Amino acid sequence: MPSPILEAIEQRRSIRNFTEQTVDINALYDIIQAGVWAPSGLNNQPWRFAIITDAPIRAKMAEQTTYGHIVLGAPALIAVYLDREAMYDELKDAQSAGACIQNMLLAAEALDLGAVWLGQILKNREKVDQILGLAGNLELMAVIAIGHPSRRDQQSQRKPLAEFIVKEL
Ligand SMILES: Cc1cc2nc3c(=O)[nH]c(=O)nc-3n(C[C@H](O)[C@H](O)[C@H](O)COP(=O)(O)O)c2cc1C
């Protein structure tokens, strides 16, 4: 029997081209809600989010990554942070952030939006913190660019499963 969840996982693509249509704030809340339903170690829920739709702030964010054209073209950004005060294990909390972000990408697709996980911007994480007026106990994990896709013909490849399975006992 086909599974909608398995299909959604396989059909999700990174979307980097958006129309100018704004994203409903409730859709952004729904995406974040999907993120917070991710598993986390000890259920510590260490993630925190900044929602950015303001054009001048998006323009400043765009200057912090070589993928600035994606940031400029995205009507909404969600910066995903970890709260150091809520963290208990560097590695496990970062893993929780990854699970959270993947949930958010899938939620964007489910809402007929498109999204891409931006990690290259982390090289300027301090500047991003300054732009957003966030600092102290928050550590940037990624920025997600979100919008209405201007096209949906993106292709992506995966290597054969046999290359990933190192042992079957
Ligand atoms: C940790 C991480 C960082 C990423 N950083 C970027 C980025 O800075 N810019 C970008 O365009 N895509 C970025 N991506 C998206 C990947 O390029 C994309 O997931 C990959 O090429 C596979 O394509 P797909 O998502 O369509 O399957 C990142 C993905 C991950 C998981």
The ligand as a MOL file (V3000), in Angstrom:
LIG
                    3D

  0  0  0     0  0            999 V3000
M  V30 BEGIN CTAB
M  V30 COUNTS 31 33 0 0 0
M  V30 BEGIN ATOM
M  V30 1 C 23.1010 20.8910 6.4520 0
M  V30 2 C 22.5790 21.3630 5.1190 0
M  V30 3 C 23.0170 22.5740 4.6160 0
M  V30 4 C 22.5460 23.0450 3.3840 0
M  V30 5 N 22.9360 24.2640 2.9590 0
M  V30 6 C 22.4770 24.7440 1.7730 0
M  V30 7 C 22.8250 26.0620 1.3490 0
M  V30 8 O 23.5220 26.8010 2.0320 0
M  V30 9 N 22.3600 26.4760 0.1450 0
M  V30 10 C 21.5350 25.6900 -0.6240 0
M  V30 11 O 21.1360 26.1420 -1.7020 0
M  V30 12 N 21.1580 24.4450 -0.2320 0
M  V30 13 C 21.6100 23.9630 0.9460 0
M  V30 14 N 21.2070 22.7260 1.3940 0
M  V30 15 C 20.2840 21.9130 0.5700 0
M  V30 16 C 21.0280 20.7790 -0.1540 0
M  V30 17 O 21.8250 21.3250 -1.1730 0
M  V30 18 C 20.0100 19.7840 -0.7070 0
M  V30 19 O 19.2560 19.2280 0.3560 0
M  V30 20 C 20.6700 18.6610 -1.4830 0
M  V30 21 O 21.3020 19.1570 -2.6450 0
M  V30 22 C 19.6860 17.5610 -1.9210 0
M  V30 23 O 18.6320 18.1140 -2.6950 0
M  V30 24 P 17.0940 17.9100 -2.2510 0
M  V30 25 O 16.9300 18.6020 -0.9190 0
M  V30 26 O 16.2640 18.5650 -3.3280 0
M  V30 27 O 16.8520 16.4520 -2.1670 0
M  V30 28 C 21.6410 22.2480 2.6210 0
M  V30 29 C 21.1770 21.0390 3.1530 0
M  V30 30 C 21.6160 20.6150 4.3930 0
M  V30 31 C 21.0440 19.3430 4.9730 0
M  V30 END ATOM
M  V30 BEGIN BOND
M  V30 1 1 1 2
M  V30 2 1 2 3
M  V30 3 2 2 30
M  V30 4 2 3 4
M  V30 5 1 4 5
M  V30 6 1 4 28
M  V30 7 2 5 6
M  V30 8 1 6 7
M  V30 9 1 6 13
M  V30 10 2 7 8
M  V30 11 1 7 9
M  V30 12 1 9 10
M  V30 13 2 10 11
M  V30 14 1 10 12
M  V30 15 2 12 13
M  V30 16 1 13 14
M  V30 17 1 14 15
M  V30 18 1 14 28
M  V30 19 1 15 16
M  V30 20 1 16 17
M  V30 21 1 16 18
M  V30 22 1 18 19
M  V30 23 1 18 20
M  V30 24 1 20 21
M  V30 25 1 20 22
M  V30 26 1 22 23
M  V30 27 1 23 24
M  V30 28 2 24 25
M  V30 29 1 24 26
M  V30 30 1 24 27
M  V30 31 2 28 29
M  V30 32 1 29 30
M  V30 33 1 30 31
M  V30 END BOND
M  V30 END CTAB
M  END
